[in-house]
Amino acid sequence: MSVPPASLVALASRVENRIAEILAPEESRWSNFDEDLTSPVAEIRRLVASGGKRLRPAFCHWGFVGAGGDPDSMISLDAGAALELLHGFALFHDDVMDGSTSRRGAPVTHEVFADEHRRGGSSGESRRYGDGIAILVGDLAFVYSDRLMSDVSTEAREIWHELRIELNIGQLLDLIGSARNERRRFKAERICRYKSGKYTIERPLHLGAMLVAPQRRAELLPALSAYGLPLGDAFQMRDDVMGAFGETAITGKPVGDDLREGKPTPLMAIAMERASATQREVLSLVGREKLSDRQVADAQQAIIDCGALDEMEAVIVRLRDEAIASLRLAPIVASATTELELLAAYVTDRTT
C-alpha cells in the first residue's frame, strides 16, 4: 500500500485547520440566527473532518511553489481550502446523483437528513427532504469556496472558472454515460479526464502557478499540463480499479460500487473489447440491473480473466512514467519537482 508523502500529510493538516477557521464563525452565525440552521453548516465541517486525501490542495501548492511562491503563503493555503470546499460541494451532489448510502465509512448527508425526517415524523417524503438538504449544503460549500478566490489575479480566476466548468461537464458526461451504458473506450477516457483527472491534478497545478506568476502563463501552463494530464488520467483509472475491486473496509464504499452503478470507465470499456462471448454475457449485466454479490464477483472475475485489469494496470504505469518524465523539462523549482514525483507515485499506487 502506498504511503502518502510527509509533505501531503502536513499540508492536509494545515488545510483542515484553515477550513475549520473559516466555517466556525459561519456555523455560529447561522445557528444564532435560527437553531434549524446549525446542522447544514456543520455537515460541511463533518465531511471535511471525515477524511480525504487533500490532493487538490497539494497539487495547487506545488504548482504555486514550483512557480516561485513562498511555501508558507496564506494565498496558497486559502486556494487549497477553496479547492477542498469545492470538492465537498461535488461530493454532496455526487452522492445524491449516485444514490450513495455511505462515504468514508459514514452515512452520506442526504441519508442523515432523510433519517432525521423519518424519526421526527415530519411532513412530506423523507428521501426528497434529505436530497434537498444535501444539495443546498453542497451549494453552501460552493459559495464558501468561491469567496476564498475573490482576490486573485485575473489569470488565476480564469483557471478557477475553467476548473469548475470542467468539473460539471465531467459529471454530466458521467451521468449520461451511465444512463446509456456507455462502453466505448474513447468516451470512457474522456469521462475519466473531465470527471476527475483535470479537476484533481492539471487545473489545481495551473491555479497554483497563476496565483504567483501570471506573467509566465504561456511558459508554465503547457509544462504543467504535460505532467498533469497523463497523471490525472492515471489517477482516475486507479480510482476506477478501486471502484470495481476495492474492499469496503479500505475504500469506505460498498464492494464493486462502480459495477453496481454501471459507471462508464476505461476498465469496463477494455473488458468489453477483450471479453469472450461468455464473459461479455456476464459483463453485459453491469449497469442494466441491480447486481447481486454473486454477479459482482462474476463480473470482477471476467474483468480479470479477459486481461482487462492487467492492461489497465499497465496503462496506469505508462501514464505515471510519462508524467514524471515531463518534469525534467518543466521550468519549476527543484523542490516542487521532487514533491510532484512523490505525489505521482502515491496517486497511482494508492488503495484509498
C-alpha positions as CSV (number, residue, x, y, z in Angstrom):
1,M,0.0,0.0,0.0
2,S,1.4,3.4,-1.0
3,V,2.1,5.8,1.9
4,P,1.3,9.5,1.4
5,P,4.3,11.8,1.2
6,A,5.1,13.6,4.5
7,S,4.5,16.9,2.8
8,L,1.0,15.9,1.9
9,V,0.1,14.9,5.4
10,A,1.5,18.2,6.8
11,L,-0.4,20.2,4.2
12,A,-3.6,18.3,4.7
13,S,-3.5,19.3,8.4
14,R,-3.0,22.9,7.6
15,V,-5.9,22.9,5.1
16,E,-8.2,21.2,7.5
17,N,-7.4,23.7,10.2
18,R,-7.9,26.6,7.8
19,I,-11.3,25.3,6.8
20,A,-12.3,24.9,10.5
21,E,-11.3,28.6,11.0
22,I,-13.5,29.6,8.0
23,L,-16.5,27.5,9.0
24,A,-16.6,28.1,12.7
25,P,-17.9,31.7,12.5
26,E,-20.4,30.7,9.8
27,E,-21.7,27.9,12.0
28,S,-22.1,30.2,14.9
29,R,-23.6,33.0,12.8
30,W,-26.4,30.9,11.3
31,S,-27.1,28.8,14.4
32,N,-27.6,32.0,16.4
33,F,-29.9,33.3,13.7
34,D,-32.0,30.2,13.7
35,E,-31.4,26.9,15.5
36,D,-32.6,24.9,12.5
37,L,-29.5,26.2,10.6
38,T,-27.0,24.6,12.9
39,S,-26.8,21.2,11.2
40,P,-26.4,22.2,7.5
41,V,-23.2,24.2,8.0
42,A,-22.0,21.6,10.5
43,E,-22.4,18.9,7.7
44,I,-19.7,20.7,5.6
45,R,-17.4,20.6,8.6
46,R,-18.2,16.9,9.2
47,L,-17.4,15.9,5.7
48,V,-14.1,17.7,5.7
49,A,-13.2,16.3,9.0
50,S,-14.1,12.7,8.0
51,G,-11.0,12.3,5.8
52,G,-9.9,12.7,2.3
53,K,-6.5,12.8,0.6
54,R,-6.3,16.6,0.1
55,L,-4.7,16.0,-3.3
56,R,-6.1,19.1,-5.0
57,P,-4.7,21.5,-2.4
58,A,-1.4,19.6,-2.7
59,F,-1.1,19.9,-6.4
60,C,-2.1,23.6,-6.2
61,H,0.5,24.2,-3.5
62,W,3.3,22.6,-5.5
63,G,2.2,24.5,-8.6
64,F,2.5,27.6,-6.5
65,V,5.9,26.7,-5.0
66,G,7.1,25.5,-8.4
67,A,6.4,28.8,-10.0
68,G,8.4,30.6,-7.2
69,G,5.8,31.0,-4.4
70,D,6.5,31.0,-0.7
71,P,5.6,27.6,0.8
72,D,4.2,29.2,3.9
73,S,2.0,31.7,2.0
74,M,-1.6,32.2,3.0
75,I,-2.5,32.7,-0.6
76,S,-1.7,29.1,-1.4
77,L,-3.3,27.8,1.8
78,D,-6.6,29.7,1.0
79,A,-6.6,28.3,-2.5
80,G,-6.2,24.8,-1.1
81,A,-9.1,25.4,1.3
82,A,-11.2,26.7,-1.6
83,L,-10.4,23.5,-3.6
84,E,-11.3,21.3,-0.7
85,L,-14.6,23.1,-0.1
86,L,-15.3,22.9,-3.8
87,H,-14.6,19.1,-3.6
88,G,-17.1,18.9,-0.7
89,F,-19.7,20.6,-2.9
90,A,-19.1,18.0,-5.6
91,L,-19.3,15.1,-3.1
92,F,-22.6,16.3,-1.6
93,H,-24.1,16.5,-5.0
94,D,-22.5,13.3,-6.4
95,D,-23.8,11.2,-3.5
96,V,-27.3,12.4,-4.3
97,M,-26.9,11.7,-8.0
98,D,-25.5,8.3,-7.4
99,G,-27.9,7.4,-4.6
100,S,-24.9,6.5,-2.4
101,T,-25.5,5.5,1.2
102,S,-22.0,5.8,2.7
103,R,-18.8,7.8,2.2
104,R,-15.6,7.4,4.1
105,G,-17.3,4.8,6.2
106,A,-20.1,7.0,7.4
107,P,-23.7,7.8,6.2
108,V,-23.9,10.3,3.4
109,T,-25.6,13.7,4.1
110,H,-28.8,13.0,2.3
111,E,-29.3,9.8,4.3
112,V,-28.6,11.6,7.6
113,F,-31.3,14.2,6.9
114,A,-33.7,11.7,5.4
115,D,-33.4,9.6,8.6
116,E,-33.9,12.8,10.7
117,H,-37.0,13.5,8.8
118,R,-38.4,9.9,9.3
119,R,-37.6,9.9,13.0
120,G,-39.2,13.3,13.5
121,G,-42.4,12.3,11.8
122,S,-42.1,15.3,9.5
123,S,-44.4,16.0,6.6
124,G,-43.6,15.1,3.0
125,E,-41.2,12.5,1.6
126,S,-38.1,11.7,3.6
127,R,-35.9,10.9,0.6
128,R,-36.8,14.2,-1.1
129,Y,-36.1,16.1,2.1
130,G,-32.7,14.5,2.5
131,D,-31.8,15.1,-1.1
132,G,-32.9,18.7,-1.0
133,I,-30.9,19.5,2.2
134,A,-27.8,17.8,0.8
135,I,-28.0,19.8,-2.4
136,L,-28.3,23.1,-0.5
137,V,-25.4,22.1,1.8
138,G,-23.3,21.5,-1.3
139,D,-24.3,24.9,-2.6
140,L,-23.2,26.5,0.6
141,A,-19.8,24.8,0.3
142,F,-19.6,26.1,-3.3
143,V,-20.2,29.7,-2.2
144,Y,-17.7,29.4,0.7
145,S,-15.0,28.1,-1.7
146,D,-15.7,30.9,-4.2
147,R,-15.4,33.5,-1.6
148,L,-11.8,32.5,-0.9
149,M,-10.9,33.1,-4.6
150,S,-12.3,36.6,-4.9
151,D,-9.0,38.5,-4.6
152,V,-6.7,36.7,-7.0
153,S,-5.1,37.5,-10.4
154,T,-7.3,37.6,-13.5
155,E,-5.3,34.6,-14.8
156,A,-5.9,32.6,-11.6
157,R,-9.6,33.5,-11.7
158,E,-9.9,32.3,-15.3
159,I,-8.4,28.9,-14.3
160,W,-10.8,28.7,-11.3
161,H,-13.7,29.2,-13.6
162,E,-12.5,26.6,-16.1
163,L,-11.9,24.1,-13.3
164,R,-15.5,24.4,-12.1
165,I,-16.9,24.3,-15.6
166,E,-14.9,21.2,-16.4
167,L,-16.0,19.5,-13.2
168,N,-19.6,20.0,-14.1
169,I,-19.0,18.9,-17.7
170,G,-17.4,15.7,-16.4
171,Q,-20.3,15.0,-14.1
172,L,-22.7,15.5,-17.0
173,L,-20.8,13.1,-19.2
174,D,-20.7,10.5,-16.3
175,L,-24.4,10.7,-15.7
176,I,-25.2,10.4,-19.5
177,G,-22.7,7.7,-19.9
178,S,-24.1,5.6,-17.0
179,A,-27.7,6.0,-18.3
180,R,-26.7,4.9,-21.8
181,N,-24.4,2.1,-20.5
182,E,-21.6,3.6,-22.4
183,R,-18.8,1.2,-23.2
184,R,-16.8,2.9,-26.0
185,R,-13.2,3.4,-24.9
186,F,-12.7,6.9,-26.2
187,K,-15.9,8.0,-24.4
188,A,-14.9,6.4,-21.2
189,E,-11.4,8.0,-21.3
190,R,-13.0,11.4,-22.0
191,I,-15.3,11.0,-19.0
192,C,-12.3,9.9,-16.9
193,R,-10.3,13.0,-17.8
194,Y,-13.1,15.5,-17.3
195,K,-14.8,13.9,-14.4
196,S,-11.7,13.9,-12.2
197,G,-8.3,14.0,-13.9
198,K,-8.2,17.6,-14.9
199,Y,-10.0,18.8,-11.8
200,T,-7.8,16.9,-9.5
201,I,-4.3,17.5,-10.9
202,E,-3.9,19.7,-14.0
203,R,-6.2,22.6,-13.1
204,P,-5.0,22.8,-9.4
205,L,-1.4,23.0,-10.7
206,H,-2.4,25.7,-13.1
207,L,-4.2,27.6,-10.4
208,G,-1.3,27.5,-8.0
209,A,1.1,28.7,-10.7
210,M,-1.2,31.6,-11.7
211,L,-1.6,32.7,-8.1
212,V,2.1,33.7,-8.0
213,A,3.4,34.0,-11.6
214,P,0.5,35.0,-14.0
215,Q,3.1,36.7,-16.3
216,R,4.6,33.3,-17.0
217,R,1.3,31.8,-18.2
218,A,2.5,30.8,-21.7
219,E,5.6,29.1,-20.2
220,L,4.1,27.4,-17.2
221,L,0.7,26.0,-18.2
222,P,1.8,23.7,-21.1
223,A,4.6,22.3,-18.9
224,L,2.3,21.6,-16.0
225,S,-0.3,20.1,-18.4
226,A,2.4,17.7,-19.7
227,Y,2.6,16.3,-16.2
228,G,-1.0,16.9,-15.0
229,L,-3.0,15.4,-17.9
230,P,-1.4,11.9,-18.0
231,L,-1.2,11.7,-14.2
232,G,-4.8,12.9,-13.9
233,D,-5.9,10.1,-16.2
234,A,-3.9,7.6,-14.3
235,F,-5.3,8.9,-11.0
236,Q,-8.9,8.4,-12.2
237,M,-8.1,5.0,-13.7
238,R,-6.7,3.9,-10.3
239,D,-9.9,5.2,-8.8
240,D,-11.9,3.1,-11.3
241,V,-10.0,0.0,-10.4
242,M,-10.7,0.6,-6.7
243,G,-14.4,1.3,-7.6
244,A,-14.6,-2.2,-9.2
245,F,-12.4,-4.2,-6.8
246,G,-11.9,-2.1,-3.6
247,E,-12.9,-3.5,-0.2
248,T,-15.4,-1.6,1.9
249,A,-13.1,-1.6,4.9
250,I,-10.5,0.2,2.9
251,T,-12.4,2.4,0.5
252,G,-15.4,3.2,2.7
253,K,-17.8,2.2,-0.2
254,P,-19.6,-1.0,-1.0
255,V,-17.6,-3.7,-2.8
256,G,-17.8,-3.3,-6.5
257,D,-19.6,0.0,-6.2
258,D,-18.8,1.2,-9.8
259,L,-20.0,-2.2,-11.2
260,R,-23.3,-1.9,-9.3
261,E,-23.8,1.7,-10.7
262,G,-22.7,0.7,-14.2
263,K,-20.1,3.5,-14.4
264,P,-18.7,4.2,-17.9
265,T,-15.0,3.5,-17.0
266,P,-12.0,2.7,-19.3
267,L,-11.7,-0.5,-17.3
268,M,-15.1,-1.6,-18.4
269,A,-14.6,-0.4,-21.9
270,I,-11.4,-2.5,-22.2
271,A,-13.1,-5.5,-20.6
272,M,-15.9,-5.4,-23.2
273,E,-13.3,-5.1,-26.0
274,R,-11.4,-8.1,-24.8
275,A,-14.2,-10.3,-23.4
276,S,-15.1,-13.7,-24.9
277,A,-18.8,-14.3,-25.7
278,T,-19.3,-15.9,-22.2
279,Q,-17.5,-13.1,-20.4
280,R,-19.4,-10.5,-22.4
281,E,-22.7,-12.1,-21.3
282,V,-21.6,-11.7,-17.7
283,L,-20.4,-8.1,-18.2
284,S,-23.5,-7.1,-20.1
285,L,-25.4,-7.2,-16.9
286,V,-23.4,-4.3,-15.4
287,G,-25.4,-1.1,-15.5
288,R,-28.5,-2.9,-16.7
289,E,-29.8,-4.5,-13.5
290,K,-29.3,-4.4,-9.7
291,L,-26.4,-6.8,-9.3
292,S,-26.2,-9.4,-6.5
293,D,-23.0,-10.0,-4.7
294,R,-22.5,-13.2,-6.8
295,Q,-23.0,-11.2,-10.0
296,V,-20.5,-8.6,-8.9
297,A,-18.0,-11.3,-8.1
298,D,-18.6,-12.9,-11.6
299,A,-18.1,-9.5,-13.3
300,Q,-14.9,-9.0,-11.4
301,Q,-13.6,-12.4,-12.4
302,A,-14.5,-11.7,-16.0
303,I,-12.5,-8.4,-16.0
304,I,-9.5,-10.3,-14.6
305,D,-9.8,-13.3,-16.9
306,C,-10.1,-11.3,-20.1
307,G,-6.9,-9.4,-19.2
308,A,-8.6,-6.0,-18.8
309,L,-7.3,-5.5,-15.3
310,D,-3.7,-6.2,-16.3
311,E,-4.0,-3.9,-19.3
312,M,-5.4,-1.1,-17.1
313,E,-2.5,-1.5,-14.6
314,A,0.0,-1.3,-17.5
315,V,-1.7,1.9,-18.8
316,I,-1.6,3.5,-15.3
317,V,2.2,2.8,-15.0
318,R,2.8,4.2,-18.5
319,L,0.9,7.4,-17.8
320,R,2.6,7.8,-14.5
321,D,6.0,7.4,-16.1
322,E,5.1,9.8,-18.8
323,A,4.1,12.4,-16.2
324,I,7.3,12.0,-14.2
325,A,9.5,12.2,-17.3
326,S,7.9,15.5,-18.3
327,L,9.2,17.1,-15.1
328,R,12.7,17.0,-16.4
329,L,11.8,19.8,-18.8
330,A,9.4,21.7,-16.6
331,P,10.5,25.3,-15.7
332,I,9.8,24.9,-12.0
333,V,11.9,24.9,-8.8
334,A,13.7,21.6,-7.8
335,S,11.8,21.2,-4.5
336,A,8.5,21.1,-6.4
337,T,9.8,18.6,-8.9
338,T,10.8,16.2,-6.1
339,E,7.4,16.5,-4.4
340,L,5.5,16.1,-7.7
341,E,7.4,12.9,-8.4
342,L,6.4,11.6,-4.9
343,L,2.8,12.5,-5.5
344,A,2.8,10.8,-8.9
345,A,3.9,7.6,-7.2
346,Y,1.3,7.9,-4.5
347,V,-1.8,8.7,-6.5
348,T,-1.2,5.8,-8.9
349,D,-0.4,3.2,-6.2
350,R,-2.9,4.0,-3.5
351,T,-5.7,1.8,-2.2
352,T,-8.0,4.5,-0.8
